[in-house]
Amino acid sequence: MDLKFARTDLEAKPKKVDLAKLDAEVEKNESIIFYFDRENSHKDLLELQDHYEAMGKSFYMSEVKYGLSDNDYMYQVHIMS
């Protein structure tokens, strides 16, 4: 599963990351927060939630709005041991 990190600039393209890299970061930290781009499907993020909950991790996801437009949002994912 490939996901896209949130953009750092409105005109930039989001950077892709695979599940193995996310797993490595989660294993190094007891608690970590990722920001994902709006281009990710909600279904993929729910699959990510299932993956980490199956590993015994706590998973919290929320939508963060950063502008007035309906397209100005990203997903915040907090994963804890």
PyMOL Python script that loads the backbone (N, CA, C, O; Angstrom):
from pymol import cmd

cmd.read_pdbstr("""\
ATOM      1  N   MET A   1       0.849  -1.172   0.000  1.00  0.00           N
ATOM      2  CA  MET A   1       0.000   0.000   0.000  1.00  0.00           C
ATOM      3  C   MET A   1       0.899   1.240   0.000  1.00  0.00           C
ATOM      4  O   MET A   1       1.779   1.371   0.851  1.00  0.00           O
ATOM      5  N   ASP A   2       0.680   2.130  -0.937  1.00  0.00           N
ATOM      6  CA  ASP A   2       1.400   3.399  -0.993  1.00  0.00           C
ATOM      7  C   ASP A   2       0.472   4.511  -0.548  1.00  0.00           C
ATOM      8  O   ASP A   2      -0.674   4.595  -0.989  1.00  0.00           O
ATOM      9  N   LEU A   3       0.975   5.360   0.328  1.00  0.00           N
ATOM     10  CA  LEU A   3       0.228   6.523   0.791  1.00  0.00           C
ATOM     11  C   LEU A   3       1.028   7.766   0.443  1.00  0.00           C
ATOM     12  O   LEU A   3       2.210   7.677   0.111  1.00  0.00           O
ATOM     13  N   LYS A   4       0.388   8.920   0.517  1.00  0.00           N
ATOM     14  CA  LYS A   4       1.051  10.180   0.197  1.00  0.00           C
ATOM     15  C   LYS A   4       1.075  11.066   1.436  1.00  0.00           C
ATOM     16  O   LYS A   4       0.045  11.322   2.060  1.00  0.00           O
ATOM     17  N   PHE A   5       2.289  11.533   1.778  1.00  0.00           N
ATOM     18  CA  PHE A   5       2.420  12.484   2.876  1.00  0.00           C
ATOM     19  C   PHE A   5       1.804  13.816   2.466  1.00  0.00           C
ATOM     20  O   PHE A   5       1.689  14.118   1.278  1.00  0.00           O
ATOM     21  N   ALA A   6       1.412  14.603   3.451  1.00  0.00           N
ATOM     22  CA  ALA A   6       0.820  15.912   3.182  1.00  0.00           C
ATOM     23  C   ALA A   6       1.828  16.808   2.463  1.00  0.00           C
ATOM     24  O   ALA A   6       3.038  16.699   2.664  1.00  0.00           O
ATOM     25  N   ARG A   7       1.306  17.684   1.634  1.00  0.00           N
ATOM     26  CA  ARG A   7       2.145  18.631   0.903  1.00  0.00           C
ATOM     27  C   ARG A   7       2.738  19.646   1.875  1.00  0.00           C
ATOM     28  O   ARG A   7       2.106  20.021   2.862  1.00  0.00           O
ATOM     29  N   THR A   8       3.946  20.080   1.584  1.00  0.00           N
ATOM     30  CA  THR A   8       4.557  21.144   2.377  1.00  0.00           C
ATOM     31  C   THR A   8       4.355  22.498   1.722  1.00  0.00           C
ATOM     32  O   THR A   8       4.632  23.536   2.323  1.00  0.00           O
ATOM     33  N   ASP A   9       3.871  22.484   0.480  1.00  0.00           N
ATOM     34  CA  ASP A   9       3.585  23.700  -0.276  1.00  0.00           C
ATOM     35  C   ASP A   9       2.333  23.427  -1.096  1.00  0.00           C
ATOM     36  O   ASP A   9       2.146  22.315  -1.590  1.00  0.00           O
ATOM     37  N   LEU A  10       1.481  24.422  -1.244  1.00  0.00           N
ATOM     38  CA  LEU A  10       0.219  24.216  -1.962  1.00  0.00           C
ATOM     39  C   LEU A  10       0.424  23.777  -3.406  1.00  0.00           C
ATOM     40  O   LEU A  10      -0.410  23.056  -3.954  1.00  0.00           O
ATOM     41  N   GLU A  11       1.515  24.198  -4.027  1.00  0.00           N
ATOM     42  CA  GLU A  11       1.771  23.860  -5.427  1.00  0.00           C
ATOM     43  C   GLU A  11       2.586  22.578  -5.584  1.00  0.00           C
ATOM     44  O   GLU A  11       2.705  22.060  -6.694  1.00  0.00           O
ATOM     45  N   ALA A  12       3.141  22.067  -4.509  1.00  0.00           N
ATOM     46  CA  ALA A  12       4.001  20.879  -4.574  1.00  0.00           C
ATOM     47  C   ALA A  12       3.163  19.613  -4.711  1.00  0.00           C
ATOM     48  O   ALA A  12       1.984  19.581  -4.360  1.00  0.00           O
ATOM     49  N   LYS A  13       3.803  18.580  -5.227  1.00  0.00           N
ATOM     50  CA  LYS A  13       3.153  17.274  -5.291  1.00  0.00           C
ATOM     51  C   LYS A  13       3.460  16.519  -4.001  1.00  0.00           C
ATOM     52  O   LYS A  13       4.555  16.652  -3.456  1.00  0.00           O
ATOM     53  N   PRO A  14       2.510  15.731  -3.507  1.00  0.00           N
ATOM     54  CA  PRO A  14       2.765  14.982  -2.272  1.00  0.00           C
ATOM     55  C   PRO A  14       3.780  13.858  -2.494  1.00  0.00           C
ATOM     56  O   PRO A  14       3.831  13.255  -3.566  1.00  0.00           O
ATOM     57  N   LYS A  15       4.585  13.588  -1.463  1.00  0.00           N
ATOM     58  CA  LYS A  15       5.588  12.520  -1.538  1.00  0.00           C
ATOM     59  C   LYS A  15       4.950  11.201  -1.139  1.00  0.00           C
ATOM     60  O   LYS A  15       4.159  11.136  -0.198  1.00  0.00           O
ATOM     61  N   LYS A  16       5.307  10.141  -1.874  1.00  0.00           N
ATOM     62  CA  LYS A  16       4.758   8.813  -1.598  1.00  0.00           C
ATOM     63  C   LYS A  16       5.610   8.090  -0.565  1.00  0.00           C
ATOM     64  O   LYS A  16       6.819   8.298  -0.469  1.00  0.00           O
ATOM     65  N   VAL A  17       4.942   7.233   0.205  1.00  0.00           N
ATOM     66  CA  VAL A  17       5.631   6.405   1.194  1.00  0.00           C
ATOM     67  C   VAL A  17       4.945   5.042   1.204  1.00  0.00           C
ATOM     68  O   VAL A  17       3.729   4.948   1.034  1.00  0.00           O
ATOM     69  N   ASP A  18       5.733   3.989   1.403  1.00  0.00           N
ATOM     70  CA  ASP A  18       5.125   2.657   1.458  1.00  0.00           C
ATOM     71  C   ASP A  18       4.989   2.197   2.909  1.00  0.00           C
ATOM     72  O   ASP A  18       5.549   2.802   3.822  1.00  0.00           O
ATOM     73  N   LEU A  19       4.256   1.146   3.096  1.00  0.00           N
ATOM     74  CA  LEU A  19       3.930   0.646   4.427  1.00  0.00           C
ATOM     75  C   LEU A  19       5.176   0.207   5.198  1.00  0.00           C
ATOM     76  O   LEU A  19       5.229   0.370   6.417  1.00  0.00           O
ATOM     77  N   ALA A  20       6.167  -0.340   4.519  1.00  0.00           N
ATOM     78  CA  ALA A  20       7.389  -0.797   5.194  1.00  0.00           C
ATOM     79  C   ALA A  20       8.123   0.364   5.862  1.00  0.00           C
ATOM     80  O   ALA A  20       8.639   0.216   6.970  1.00  0.00           O
ATOM     81  N   LYS A  21       8.171   1.516   5.196  1.00  0.00           N
ATOM     82  CA  LYS A  21       8.840   2.683   5.781  1.00  0.00           C
ATOM     83  C   LYS A  21       8.058   3.213   6.977  1.00  0.00           C
ATOM     84  O   LYS A  21       8.649   3.633   7.972  1.00  0.00           O
ATOM     85  N   LEU A  22       6.739   3.195   6.882  1.00  0.00           N
ATOM     86  CA  LEU A  22       5.915   3.623   8.013  1.00  0.00           C
ATOM     87  C   LEU A  22       6.121   2.687   9.198  1.00  0.00           C
ATOM     88  O   LEU A  22       6.245   3.140  10.336  1.00  0.00           O
ATOM     89  N   ASP A  23       6.156   1.382   8.931  1.00  0.00           N
ATOM     90  CA  ASP A  23       6.368   0.399   9.999  1.00  0.00           C
ATOM     91  C   ASP A  23       7.700   0.637  10.709  1.00  0.00           C
ATOM     92  O   ASP A  23       7.779   0.540  11.933  1.00  0.00           O
ATOM     93  N   ALA A  24       8.742   0.949   9.941  1.00  0.00           N
ATOM     94  CA  ALA A  24      10.058   1.194  10.532  1.00  0.00           C
ATOM     95  C   ALA A  24      10.017   2.407  11.461  1.00  0.00           C
ATOM     96  O   ALA A  24      10.603   2.376  12.543  1.00  0.00           O
ATOM     97  N   GLU A  25       9.337   3.463  11.051  1.00  0.00           N
ATOM     98  CA  GLU A  25       9.225   4.661  11.894  1.00  0.00           C
ATOM     99  C   GLU A  25       8.404   4.386  13.147  1.00  0.00           C
ATOM    100  O   GLU A  25       8.746   4.859  14.231  1.00  0.00           O
ATOM    101  N   VAL A  26       7.333   3.630  13.004  1.00  0.00           N
ATOM    102  CA  VAL A  26       6.472   3.323  14.148  1.00  0.00           C
ATOM    103  C   VAL A  26       7.229   2.471  15.165  1.00  0.00           C
ATOM    104  O   VAL A  26       7.073   2.669  16.370  1.00  0.00           O
ATOM    105  N   GLU A  27       8.043   1.531  14.699  1.00  0.00           N
ATOM    106  CA  GLU A  27       8.798   0.671  15.610  1.00  0.00           C
ATOM    107  C   GLU A  27       9.870   1.450  16.371  1.00  0.00           C
ATOM    108  O   GLU A  27      10.202   1.096  17.503  1.00  0.00           O
ATOM    109  N   LYS A  28      10.417   2.509  15.760  1.00  0.00           N
ATOM    110  CA  LYS A  28      11.454   3.308  16.417  1.00  0.00           C
ATOM    111  C   LYS A  28      10.891   4.216  17.502  1.00  0.00           C
ATOM    112  O   LYS A  28      11.614   4.590  18.426  1.00  0.00           O
ATOM    113  N   ASN A  29       9.617   4.577  17.408  1.00  0.00           N
ATOM    114  CA  ASN A  29       9.011   5.549  18.319  1.00  0.00           C
ATOM    115  C   ASN A  29       7.817   4.944  19.041  1.00  0.00           C
ATOM    116  O   ASN A  29       7.067   4.157  18.464  1.00  0.00           O
ATOM    117  N   GLU A  30       7.646   5.313  20.297  1.00  0.00           N
ATOM    118  CA  GLU A  30       6.470   4.848  21.037  1.00  0.00           C
ATOM    119  C   GLU A  30       5.212   5.568  20.573  1.00  0.00           C
ATOM    120  O   GLU A  30       4.116   5.007  20.589  1.00  0.00           O
ATOM    121  N   SER A  31       5.388   6.814  20.161  1.00  0.00           N
ATOM    122  CA  SER A  31       4.265   7.625  19.703  1.00  0.00           C
ATOM    123  C   SER A  31       4.742   8.463  18.526  1.00  0.00           C
ATOM    124  O   SER A  31       5.785   9.110  18.607  1.00  0.00           O
ATOM    125  N   ILE A  32       3.991   8.455  17.443  1.00  0.00           N
ATOM    126  CA  ILE A  32       4.392   9.201  16.251  1.00  0.00           C
ATOM    127  C   ILE A  32       3.145   9.744  15.559  1.00  0.00           C
ATOM    128  O   ILE A  32       2.081   9.124  15.577  1.00  0.00           O
ATOM    129  N   ILE A  33       3.302  10.912  14.952  1.00  0.00           N
ATOM    130  CA  ILE A  33       2.203  11.543  14.217  1.00  0.00           C
ATOM    131  C   ILE A  33       2.627  11.696  12.764  1.00  0.00           C
ATOM    132  O   ILE A  33       3.715  12.193  12.474  1.00  0.00           O
ATOM    133  N   PHE A  34       1.761  11.266  11.856  1.00  0.00           N
ATOM    134  CA  PHE A  34       1.966  11.435  10.422  1.00  0.00           C
ATOM    135  C   PHE A  34       0.863  12.331   9.878  1.00  0.00           C
ATOM    136  O   PHE A  34      -0.262  12.318  10.377  1.00  0.00           O
ATOM    137  N   TYR A  35       1.192  13.108   8.853  1.00  0.00           N
ATOM    138  CA  TYR A  35       0.199  13.915   8.154  1.00  0.00           C
ATOM    139  C   TYR A  35       0.135  13.419   6.717  1.00  0.00           C
ATOM    140  O   TYR A  35       1.141  13.411   6.008  1.00  0.00           O
ATOM    141  N   PHE A  36      -1.052  13.008   6.296  1.00  0.00           N
ATOM    142  CA  PHE A  36      -1.247  12.461   4.962  1.00  0.00           C
ATOM    143  C   PHE A  36      -2.071  13.410   4.107  1.00  0.00           C
ATOM    144  O   PHE A  36      -2.912  14.153   4.613  1.00  0.00           O
ATOM    145  N   ASP A  37      -1.819  13.375   2.814  1.00  0.00           N
ATOM    146  CA  ASP A  37      -2.470  14.265   1.861  1.00  0.00           C
ATOM    147  C   ASP A  37      -3.925  13.886   1.626  1.00  0.00           C
ATOM    148  O   ASP A  37      -4.338  12.750   1.859  1.00  0.00           O
ATOM    149  N   ARG A  38      -4.679  14.853   1.165  1.00  0.00           N
ATOM    150  CA  ARG A  38      -6.104  14.631   0.878  1.00  0.00           C
ATOM    151  C   ARG A  38      -6.319  13.688  -0.304  1.00  0.00           C
ATOM    152  O   ARG A  38      -7.419  13.165  -0.482  1.00  0.00           O
ATOM    153  N   GLU A  39      -5.280  13.466  -1.113  1.00  0.00           N
ATOM    154  CA  GLU A  39      -5.401  12.571  -2.266  1.00  0.00           C
ATOM    155  C   GLU A  39      -5.470  11.099  -1.859  1.00  0.00           C
ATOM    156  O   GLU A  39      -5.831  10.258  -2.681  1.00  0.00           O
ATOM    157  N   ASN A  40      -5.137  10.773  -0.625  1.00  0.00           N
ATOM    158  CA  ASN A  40      -5.257   9.394  -0.147  1.00  0.00           C
ATOM    159  C   ASN A  40      -6.731   9.044  -0.012  1.00  0.00           C
ATOM    160  O   ASN A  40      -7.538   9.872   0.412  1.00  0.00           O
ATOM    161  N   SER A  41      -7.073   7.834  -0.369  1.00  0.00           N
ATOM    162  CA  SER A  41      -8.469   7.427  -0.204  1.00  0.00           C
ATOM    163  C   SER A  41      -8.726   7.097   1.261  1.00  0.00           C
ATOM    164  O   SER A  41      -7.851   6.600   1.970  1.00  0.00           O
ATOM    165  N   HIS A  42      -9.929   7.382   1.687  1.00  0.00           N
ATOM    166  CA  HIS A  42     -10.311   7.101   3.070  1.00  0.00           C
ATOM    167  C   HIS A  42     -10.213   5.595   3.337  1.00  0.00           C
ATOM    168  O   HIS A  42      -9.880   5.171   4.443  1.00  0.00           O
ATOM    169  N   LYS A  43     -10.504   4.804   2.318  1.00  0.00           N
ATOM    170  CA  LYS A  43     -10.423   3.342   2.431  1.00  0.00           C
ATOM    171  C   LYS A  43      -8.995   2.897   2.750  1.00  0.00           C
ATOM    172  O   LYS A  43      -8.797   2.012   3.583  1.00  0.00           O
ATOM    173  N   ASP A  44      -7.995   3.502   2.095  1.00  0.00           N
ATOM    174  CA  ASP A  44      -6.598   3.157   2.369  1.00  0.00           C
ATOM    175  C   ASP A  44      -6.207   3.513   3.799  1.00  0.00           C
ATOM    176  O   ASP A  44      -5.470   2.772   4.450  1.00  0.00           O
ATOM    177  N   LEU A  45      -6.701   4.641   4.284  1.00  0.00           N
ATOM    178  CA  LEU A  45      -6.386   5.038   5.654  1.00  0.00           C
ATOM    179  C   LEU A  45      -7.059   4.115   6.665  1.00  0.00           C
ATOM    180  O   LEU A  45      -6.501   3.853   7.731  1.00  0.00           O
ATOM    181  N   LEU A  46      -8.238   3.626   6.343  1.00  0.00           N
ATOM    182  CA  LEU A  46      -8.897   2.658   7.224  1.00  0.00           C
ATOM    183  C   LEU A  46      -8.154   1.323   7.220  1.00  0.00           C
ATOM    184  O   LEU A  46      -8.089   0.647   8.246  1.00  0.00           O
ATOM    185  N   GLU A  47      -7.593   0.942   6.070  1.00  0.00           N
ATOM    186  CA  GLU A  47      -6.760  -0.266   6.006  1.00  0.00           C
ATOM    187  C   GLU A  47      -5.499  -0.087   6.838  1.00  0.00           C
ATOM    188  O   GLU A  47      -5.036  -1.027   7.484  1.00  0.00           O
ATOM    189  N   LEU A  48      -4.941   1.126   6.823  1.00  0.00           N
ATOM    190  CA  LEU A  48      -3.777   1.434   7.651  1.00  0.00           C
ATOM    191  C   LEU A  48      -4.137   1.299   9.129  1.00  0.00           C
ATOM    192  O   LEU A  48      -3.352   0.778   9.920  1.00  0.00           O
ATOM    193  N   GLN A  49      -5.315   1.767   9.489  1.00  0.00           N
ATOM    194  CA  GLN A  49      -5.792   1.642  10.868  1.00  0.00           C
ATOM    195  C   GLN A  49      -5.902   0.175  11.266  1.00  0.00           C
ATOM    196  O   GLN A  49      -5.442  -0.212  12.340  1.00  0.00           O
ATOM    197  N   ASP A  50      -6.500  -0.633  10.418  1.00  0.00           N
ATOM    198  CA  ASP A  50      -6.628  -2.068  10.702  1.00  0.00           C
ATOM    199  C   ASP A  50      -5.258  -2.725  10.876  1.00  0.00           C
ATOM    200  O   ASP A  50      -5.072  -3.573  11.749  1.00  0.00           O
ATOM    201  N   HIS A  51      -4.305  -2.323  10.036  1.00  0.00           N
ATOM    202  CA  HIS A  51      -2.950  -2.882  10.092  1.00  0.00           C
ATOM    203  C   HIS A  51      -2.307  -2.626  11.455  1.00  0.00           C
ATOM    204  O   HIS A  51      -1.763  -3.543  12.069  1.00  0.00           O
ATOM    205  N   TYR A  52      -2.370  -1.382  11.927  1.00  0.00           N
ATOM    206  CA  TYR A  52      -1.709  -1.051  13.197  1.00  0.00           C
ATOM    207  C   TYR A  52      -2.486  -1.544  14.409  1.00  0.00           C
ATOM    208  O   TYR A  52      -1.882  -1.893  15.423  1.00  0.00           O
ATOM    209  N   GLU A  53      -3.787  -1.578  14.325  1.00  0.00           N
ATOM    210  CA  GLU A  53      -4.559  -2.126  15.441  1.00  0.00           C
ATOM    211  C   GLU A  53      -4.328  -3.628  15.570  1.00  0.00           C
ATOM    212  O   GLU A  53      -4.355  -4.160  16.680  1.00  0.00           O
ATOM    213  N   ALA A  54      -4.102  -4.321  14.454  1.00  0.00           N
ATOM    214  CA  ALA A  54      -3.781  -5.750  14.495  1.00  0.00           C
ATOM    215  C   ALA A  54      -2.418  -5.990  15.147  1.00  0.00           C
ATOM    216  O   ALA A  54      -2.167  -7.064  15.693  1.00  0.00           O
ATOM    217  N   MET A  55      -1.539  -4.981  15.087  1.00  0.00           N
ATOM    218  CA  MET A  55      -0.227  -5.062  15.727  1.00  0.00           C
ATOM    219  C   MET A  55      -0.299  -4.671  17.204  1.00  0.00           C
ATOM    220  O   MET A  55       0.718  -4.689  17.898  1.00  0.00           O
ATOM    221  N   GLY A  56      -1.485  -4.318  17.688  1.00  0.00           N
ATOM    222  CA  GLY A  56      -1.648  -3.940  19.088  1.00  0.00           C
ATOM    223  C   GLY A  56      -1.387  -2.474  19.372  1.00  0.00           C
ATOM    224  O   GLY A  56      -1.206  -2.089  20.527  1.00  0.00           O
ATOM    225  N   LYS A  57      -1.363  -1.650  18.333  1.00  0.00           N
ATOM    226  CA  LYS A  57      -1.114  -0.213  18.490  1.00  0.00           C
ATOM    227  C   LYS A  57      -2.444   0.535  18.575  1.00  0.00           C
ATOM    228  O   LYS A  57      -3.464   0.074  18.062  1.00  0.00           O
ATOM    229  N   SER A  58      -2.415   1.691  19.227  1.00  0.00           N
ATOM    230  CA  SER A  58      -3.576   2.587  19.232  1.00  0.00           C
ATOM    231  C   SER A  58      -3.451   3.520  18.035  1.00  0.00           C
ATOM    232  O   SER A  58      -2.363   4.014  17.741  1.00  0.00           O
ATOM    233  N   PHE A  59      -4.550   3.760  17.350  1.00  0.00           N
ATOM    234  CA  PHE A  59      -4.553   4.518  16.102  1.00  0.00           C
ATOM    235  C   PHE A  59      -5.646   5.571  16.179  1.00  0.00           C
ATOM    236  O   PHE A  59      -6.814   5.242  16.387  1.00  0.00           O
ATOM    237  N   TYR A  60      -5.276   6.832  16.013  1.00  0.00           N
ATOM    238  CA  TYR A  60      -6.252   7.924  16.012  1.00  0.00           C
ATOM    239  C   TYR A  60      -6.084   8.718  14.726  1.00  0.00           C
ATOM    240  O   TYR A  60      -4.974   9.120  14.376  1.00  0.00           O
ATOM    241  N   MET A  61      -7.183   8.940  14.030  1.00  0.00           N
ATOM    242  CA  MET A  61      -7.143   9.674  12.771  1.00  0.00           C
ATOM    243  C   MET A  61      -8.145  10.815  12.829  1.00  0.00           C
ATOM    244  O   MET A  61      -9.262  10.656  13.321  1.00  0.00           O
ATOM    245  N   SER A  62      -7.727  11.975  12.317  1.00  0.00           N
ATOM    246  CA  SER A  62      -8.646  13.104  12.231  1.00  0.00           C
ATOM    247  C   SER A  62      -8.352  13.890  10.960  1.00  0.00           C
ATOM    248  O   SER A  62      -7.267  13.798  10.386  1.00  0.00           O
ATOM    249  N   GLU A  63      -9.334  14.654  10.542  1.00  0.00           N
ATOM    250  CA  GLU A  63      -9.204  15.508   9.371  1.00  0.00           C
ATOM    251  C   GLU A  63      -8.856  16.906   9.866  1.00  0.00           C
ATOM    252  O   GLU A  63      -9.555  17.457  10.717  1.00  0.00           O
ATOM    253  N   VAL A  64      -7.776  17.485   9.335  1.00  0.00           N
ATOM    254  CA  VAL A  64      -7.322  18.809   9.748  1.00  0.00           C
ATOM    255  C   VAL A  64      -7.565  19.781   8.602  1.00  0.00           C
ATOM    256  O   VAL A  64      -7.017  19.614   7.512  1.00  0.00           O
ATOM    257  N   LYS A  65      -8.393  20.804   8.853  1.00  0.00           N
ATOM    258  CA  LYS A  65      -8.657  21.838   7.844  1.00  0.00           C
ATOM    259  C   LYS A  65      -7.663  22.971   8.063  1.00  0.00           C
ATOM    260  O   LYS A  65      -7.428  23.387   9.197  1.00  0.00           O
ATOM    261  N   TYR A  66      -7.073  23.475   6.962  1.00  0.00           N
ATOM    262  CA  TYR A  66      -6.101  24.560   7.084  1.00  0.00           C
ATOM    263  C   TYR A  66      -6.451  25.759   6.216  1.00  0.00           C
ATOM    264  O   TYR A  66      -5.632  26.662   6.049  1.00  0.00           O
ATOM    265  N   GLY A  67      -7.659  25.777   5.660  1.00  0.00           N
ATOM    266  CA  GLY A  67      -8.108  26.896   4.842  1.00  0.00           C
ATOM    267  C   GLY A  67      -9.615  26.907   4.757  1.00  0.00           C
ATOM    268  O   GLY A  67     -10.290  26.081   5.373  1.00  0.00           O
ATOM    269  N   LEU A  68     -10.143  27.849   3.990  1.00  0.00           N
ATOM    270  CA  LEU A  68     -11.590  27.988   3.880  1.00  0.00           C
ATOM    271  C   LEU A  68     -12.199  27.089   2.810  1.00  0.00           C
ATOM    272  O   LEU A  68     -13.393  26.793   2.859  1.00  0.00           O
ATOM    273  N   SER A  69     -11.405  26.658   1.859  1.00  0.00           N
ATOM    274  CA  SER A  69     -11.901  25.812   0.777  1.00  0.00           C
ATOM    275  C   SER A  69     -12.172  24.397   1.289  1.00  0.00           C
ATOM    276  O   SER A  69     -11.548  23.937   2.245  1.00  0.00           O
ATOM    277  N   ASP A  70     -13.107  23.724   0.637  1.00  0.00           N
ATOM    278  CA  ASP A  70     -13.396  22.337   1.002  1.00  0.00           C
ATOM    279  C   ASP A  70     -12.212  21.413   0.729  1.00  0.00           C
ATOM    280  O   ASP A  70     -12.104  20.347   1.336  1.00  0.00           O
ATOM    281  N   ASN A  71     -11.319  21.815  -0.185  1.00  0.00           N
ATOM    282  CA  ASN A  71     -10.160  20.986  -0.526  1.00  0.00           C
ATOM    283  C   ASN A  71      -8.940  21.273   0.338  1.00  0.00           C
ATOM    284  O   ASN A  71      -7.892  20.659   0.139  1.00  0.00           O
ATOM    285  N   ASP A  72      -9.051  22.188   1.290  1.00  0.00           N
ATOM    286  CA  ASP A  72      -7.923  22.544   2.149  1.00  0.00           C
ATOM    287  C   ASP A  72      -7.952  21.717   3.431  1.00  0.00           C
ATOM    288  O   ASP A  72      -8.301  22.218   4.500  1.00  0.00           O
ATOM    289  N   TYR A  73      -7.585  20.456   3.307  1.00  0.00           N
ATOM    290  CA  TYR A  73      -7.532  19.585   4.476  1.00  0.00           C
ATOM    291  C   TYR A  73      -6.473  18.510   4.279  1.00  0.00           C
ATOM    292  O   TYR A  73      -6.021  18.253   3.164  1.00  0.00           O
ATOM    293  N   MET A  74      -6.091  17.892   5.383  1.00  0.00           N
ATOM    294  CA  MET A  74      -5.173  16.753   5.378  1.00  0.00           C
ATOM    295  C   MET A  74      -5.622  15.817   6.490  1.00  0.00           C
ATOM    296  O   MET A  74      -6.464  16.168   7.316  1.00  0.00           O
ATOM    297  N   TYR A  75      -5.055  14.642   6.498  1.00  0.00           N
ATOM    298  CA  TYR A  75      -5.375  13.671   7.539  1.00  0.00           C
ATOM    299  C   TYR A  75      -4.223  13.619   8.544  1.00  0.00           C
ATOM    300  O   TYR A  75      -3.058  13.514   8.161  1.00  0.00           O
ATOM    301  N   GLN A  76      -4.560  13.693   9.821  1.00  0.00           N
ATOM    302  CA  GLN A  76      -3.575  13.528  10.880  1.00  0.00           C
ATOM    303  C   GLN A  76      -3.765  12.136  11.469  1.00  0.00           C
ATOM    304  O   GLN A  76      -4.870  11.761  11.861  1.00  0.00           O
ATOM    305  N   VAL A  77      -2.679  11.379  11.526  1.00  0.00           N
ATOM    306  CA  VAL A  77      -2.720  10.025  12.073  1.00  0.00           C
ATOM    307  C   VAL A  77      -1.727   9.947  13.225  1.00  0.00           C
ATOM    308  O   VAL A  77      -0.542  10.232  13.053  1.00  0.00           O
ATOM    309  N   HIS A  78      -2.215   9.560  14.399  1.00  0.00           N
ATOM    310  CA  HIS A  78      -1.385   9.425  15.593  1.00  0.00           C
ATOM    311  C   HIS A  78      -1.381   7.943  15.973  1.00  0.00           C
ATOM    312  O   HIS A  78      -2.433   7.356  16.228  1.00  0.00           O
ATOM    313  N   ILE A  79      -0.197   7.353  16.008  1.00  0.00           N
ATOM    314  CA  ILE A  79      -0.046   5.931  16.319  1.00  0.00           C
ATOM    315  C   ILE A  79       0.772   5.811  17.599  1.00  0.00           C
ATOM    316  O   ILE A  79       1.855   6.383  17.715  1.00  0.00           O
ATOM    317  N   MET A  80       0.233   5.054  18.565  1.00  0.00           N
ATOM    318  CA  MET A  80       0.899   4.892  19.862  1.00  0.00           C
ATOM    319  C   MET A  80       0.980   3.418  20.237  1.00  0.00           C
ATOM    320  O   MET A  80       0.155   2.603  19.822  1.00  0.00           O
ATOM    321  N   SER A  81       1.993   3.100  21.030  1.00  0.00           N
ATOM    322  CA  SER A  81       2.146   1.727  21.522  1.00  0.00           C
ATOM    323  C   SER A  81       1.148   1.420  22.605  1.00  0.00           C
ATOM    324  O   SER A  81       1.134   0.308  23.134  1.00  0.00           O
TER     325      SER A  81
END
""", "prot")
cmd.dss("prot")
cmd.show_as("cartoon", "prot")
cmd.util.cbc("prot")
cmd.orient("prot")
